[in-house]
Each structure stands twice: as structure tokens, then as C-alpha cells.
């Protein structure tokens, strides 16, 4: 059997031998069998398109970012709550003018609008695609 194998070049010298053809056929059969099984495990059939769906790790990352945002807001509330506001300090503070409140409201509205637009453009289509599957 080993007479057809050239150890120096690593090549077979006789492809027409029956035993070489049988070994090559078995090797190709095994490769194709593994490929067909891996496609079957992935849910693919002949002519079907592969759609991996929305990755679970992205859903976990979105949830983590939401929790971080909520944590920042709650933490800010607790920090603000611990500031000692005595009556003298409260009445002696610098007041925000009406123009200042308008500017703060516009900035807050712009931030909320940017977050809503980013959510609708970037995240919502992926979530709907993930929920449909």
C-alpha cells in the first residue's frame, strides 16, 4: 500500500490505484458529511437563506446600558438629596431666571429628542427583527 506514497515530496504517485481511489472517496465523503451535518444543525436546507437573527449579546448590552443610565439618574438623585438645604442657604441661593429655565428646557428637550431618534434609528429595527424570530 505504501509504495505509491512518496515521503520526500508528500505526494501520491499513482491516483489510478483502486485503494487510493477508495481512500480519497472516503475522505471526501467524510468532509461532505460533516458539512451537511453542520448545515443541518444551523437549520439550513437546500435553497434556504441563512439569517442568524439578532445576537443575544446585543440585547444584554442594551439592557446593561439602560441599567447604567437608570443607575446614574438614581445616584444623582441620592447625591442631590444629601445636600443640606437649610432655610438660610435655600433663600440665599442664586435664582435661575426665566431665560435660564427656557435654555435648560431646550437643552433637555434636545437631549431627549436625540436619544429617541437614536433609539428609533439604531436599536428599534434590530429589536423588532429579533422579536419576530
C-alpha positions, 0 to 999 in steps of 0.5 A: 500500500505504501509504495505509491506514497512518496515521503520526500515530496508528500505526494501520491504517485499513482491516483489510478490505484483502486485503494487510493481511489477508495481512500480519497472517496472516503475522505471526501465523503467524510468532509461532505458529511460533516458539512451537511451535518453542520448545515443541518444543525444551523437549520439550513436546507437546500435553497434556504437563506441563512439569517442568524437573527439578532445576537443575544449579546446585543440585547444584554448590552442594551439592557446593561446600558439602560441599567447604567443610565437608570443607575446614574439618574438614581445616584444623582438623585441620592447625591442631590438629596444629601445636600443640606438645604437649610432655610438660610442657604435655600433663600440665599441661593442664586435664582435661575431666571426665566431665560435660564429655565427656557435654555435648560428646557431646550437643552433637555428637550434636545437631549431627549429628542436625540436619544429617541431618534437614536433609539428609533434609528439604531436599536428599534429595527434590530429589536423588532427583527429579533422579536419576530424570530 
